[in-house]
């Protein structure tokens, strides 16, 4: 029986991939490198390799730490101005909160996660909030979801994960959890969602009755 629901953030709760791309593009332009949308989707969204690998790939002389400082400043500005919740996101969170323990498990930096949670007044709905700095290994490693279940004090098999990427689905299944995929427009062309237990078009399709029937 499902006792907890774990949400991914980017692409599930917030429409953040266009913002993430804009931030990465501007950041790397300052380092003299052009990051295409195709490269961003393949390396950041699908593979999750991130800036560290991009520095190696493009032979950038700037350190990761210096690049991250630039990125953080740009991100905070763009995020505050442009980020939006996905349709039905808050309504779905409020509805599921009535019956289940909720966690937010994002591969994004914790300061990004905290900005989103504060901006849309979501903290009261989540008993656990986990970001990139809170784990040692990223998705598809299951660590982030196992940490969420531990903080929620529920068994992994009692958790449902809502994801929008293949690596997130794999991480959930490796954790022994049920997973519903909600493909995002930025991810559905580049990901295989066949490993998910269910695939829906919109977050608003997920409700208490749907979860009971999984």
Secondary structure as the mmCIF struct_conf table of DSSP 4:
data_model
#
loop_
_struct_conf.conf_type_id
_struct_conf.id
_struct_conf.beg_label_comp_id
_struct_conf.beg_label_asym_id
_struct_conf.beg_label_seq_id
_struct_conf.end_label_comp_id
_struct_conf.end_label_asym_id
_struct_conf.end_label_seq_id
STRN STRN1 UNK A 4 UNK A 7
STRN STRN2 UNK A 10 UNK A 10
TURN_TY1_P TURN_TY1_P1 UNK A 11 UNK A 13
STRN STRN3 UNK A 14 UNK A 14
HELX_RH_AL_P HELX_RH_AL_P1 UNK A 17 UNK A 29
TURN_TY1_P TURN_TY1_P2 UNK A 30 UNK A 32
HELX_LH_PP_P HELX_LH_PP_P1 UNK A 34 UNK A 36
HELX_RH_AL_P HELX_RH_AL_P2 UNK A 37 UNK A 39
HELX_RH_PI_P HELX_RH_PI_P1 UNK A 40 UNK A 46
BEND BEND1 UNK A 47 UNK A 47
HELX_RH_AL_P HELX_RH_AL_P3 UNK A 50 UNK A 57
TURN_TY1_P TURN_TY1_P3 UNK A 58 UNK A 59
BEND BEND2 UNK A 62 UNK A 62
HELX_RH_AL_P HELX_RH_AL_P4 UNK A 64 UNK A 82
STRN STRN4 UNK A 85 UNK A 85
HELX_LH_PP_P HELX_LH_PP_P2 UNK A 86 UNK A 86
TURN_TY1_P TURN_TY1_P4 UNK A 87 UNK A 88
HELX_RH_AL_P HELX_RH_AL_P5 UNK A 89 UNK A 97
TURN_TY1_P TURN_TY1_P5 UNK A 98 UNK A 99
BEND BEND3 UNK A 100 UNK A 100
STRN STRN5 UNK A 101 UNK A 105
BEND BEND4 UNK A 107 UNK A 108
HELX_RH_AL_P HELX_RH_AL_P6 UNK A 110 UNK A 119
TURN_TY1_P TURN_TY1_P6 UNK A 120 UNK A 121
HELX_RH_3T_P HELX_RH_3T_P1 UNK A 123 UNK A 125
BEND BEND5 UNK A 127 UNK A 127
STRN STRN6 UNK A 128 UNK A 130
HELX_RH_3T_P HELX_RH_3T_P2 UNK A 132 UNK A 134
BEND BEND6 UNK A 136 UNK A 137
TURN_TY1_P TURN_TY1_P7 UNK A 139 UNK A 140
BEND BEND7 UNK A 141 UNK A 141
TURN_TY1_P TURN_TY1_P8 UNK A 142 UNK A 142
HELX_RH_AL_P HELX_RH_AL_P7 UNK A 143 UNK A 152
TURN_TY1_P TURN_TY1_P9 UNK A 153 UNK A 153
HELX_RH_3T_P HELX_RH_3T_P3 UNK A 156 UNK A 158
STRN STRN7 UNK A 159 UNK A 163
BEND BEND8 UNK A 164 UNK A 165
HELX_RH_AL_P HELX_RH_AL_P8 UNK A 166 UNK A 174
TURN_TY1_P TURN_TY1_P10 UNK A 175 UNK A 176
STRN STRN8 UNK A 178 UNK A 182
TURN_TY1_P TURN_TY1_P11 UNK A 185 UNK A 190
TURN_TY1_P TURN_TY1_P12 UNK A 194 UNK A 195
BEND BEND9 UNK A 196 UNK A 197
STRN STRN9 UNK A 198 UNK A 200
BEND BEND10 UNK A 201 UNK A 202
HELX_RH_3T_P HELX_RH_3T_P4 UNK A 203 UNK A 205
HELX_RH_AL_P HELX_RH_AL_P9 UNK A 208 UNK A 212
TURN_TY1_P TURN_TY1_P13 UNK A 213 UNK A 213
#
